[in-house]
């Protein structure tokens, strides 16, 4: 079974600021939960995989976010320099 986490950044007007960042990971399928003896271990595996995937996709989105911020500020710096000249 696969878990897919997809994150996009949007402006106030709902327009996409960055393209979607998607991460897909394998998680235990429903049949892996065979009974009370294995439930805790299987759920722990699912939970750890999900948390690692969430952290990974958030790291990638944050890099895009900061990269966009740097580009935006670099553009502003150029405008400020032109106005001062």
C-alpha positions as CSV (number, residue, x, y, z in Angstrom):
1,X,0.0,0.0,0.0
2,X,1.3,3.5,-0.7
3,X,0.8,6.8,1.1
4,X,1.1,9.9,-0.9
5,X,1.6,13.3,0.7
6,X,1.2,16.3,-1.6
7,X,1.8,19.9,-0.5
8,X,1.3,23.1,-2.5
9,X,1.8,26.7,-1.5
10,X,-0.9,29.1,-2.4
11,X,-1.3,32.9,-2.4
12,X,-4.3,34.6,-0.7
13,X,-6.2,34.4,-4.1
14,X,-5.6,30.6,-4.1
15,X,-3.1,30.7,-7.0
16,X,-0.3,28.2,-6.7
17,X,3.0,29.8,-5.7
18,X,5.0,26.6,-6.1
19,X,4.4,23.4,-8.0
20,X,3.2,20.6,-5.8
21,X,5.7,18.7,-3.7
22,X,4.8,15.0,-3.5
23,X,6.3,12.2,-1.5
24,X,5.2,8.6,-1.8
25,X,6.1,5.9,0.7
26,X,5.2,2.3,1.3
27,X,3.0,1.6,4.4
28,X,1.7,-1.7,5.7
29,X,-1.5,-2.8,4.0
30,X,-4.7,-3.7,5.9
31,X,-3.8,-7.4,5.9
32,X,-0.7,-6.7,7.9
33,X,-2.9,-6.0,10.9
34,X,-3.5,-9.7,11.5
35,X,-4.5,-9.5,15.2
36,X,-3.9,-8.0,18.6
37,X,-0.4,-9.5,18.8
38,X,0.9,-7.6,15.8
39,X,-1.3,-4.5,15.8
40,X,1.1,-2.4,17.9
41,X,4.2,-3.3,15.9
42,X,2.5,-2.8,12.6
43,X,0.9,0.5,13.6
44,X,4.2,1.7,14.9
45,X,5.8,0.9,11.5
46,X,3.0,2.8,9.8
47,X,3.3,5.8,12.1
48,X,7.1,6.1,11.8
49,X,6.9,5.9,8.0
50,X,4.2,8.5,8.0
51,X,6.0,10.9,10.3
52,X,9.3,10.5,8.3
53,X,7.4,11.2,5.1
54,X,5.7,14.3,6.6
55,X,9.0,15.6,7.7
56,X,10.6,15.0,4.4
57,X,7.9,16.7,2.4
58,X,7.8,19.7,4.7
59,X,11.6,20.1,4.4
60,X,11.3,20.1,0.6
61,X,8.4,22.6,0.7
62,X,10.3,24.8,3.1
63,X,13.3,24.9,0.7
64,X,10.9,26.0,-2.1
65,X,9.4,28.6,0.2
66,X,12.7,30.0,1.3
67,X,14.0,29.9,-2.3
68,X,10.9,31.9,-3.4
69,X,11.5,34.4,-0.6
70,X,15.1,34.9,-1.7
71,X,14.1,35.4,-5.3
72,X,11.5,37.9,-4.3
73,X,13.8,39.8,-2.1
74,X,16.6,39.8,-4.7
75,X,14.1,41.4,-7.1
76,X,13.3,44.0,-4.6
77,X,17.0,44.8,-4.0
78,X,17.5,45.3,-7.7
79,X,14.5,47.7,-7.8
80,X,15.8,49.6,-4.8
81,X,19.3,50.0,-6.3
82,X,17.8,51.3,-9.6
83,X,15.6,53.8,-7.8
84,X,18.6,55.2,-5.8
85,X,20.8,55.7,-8.9
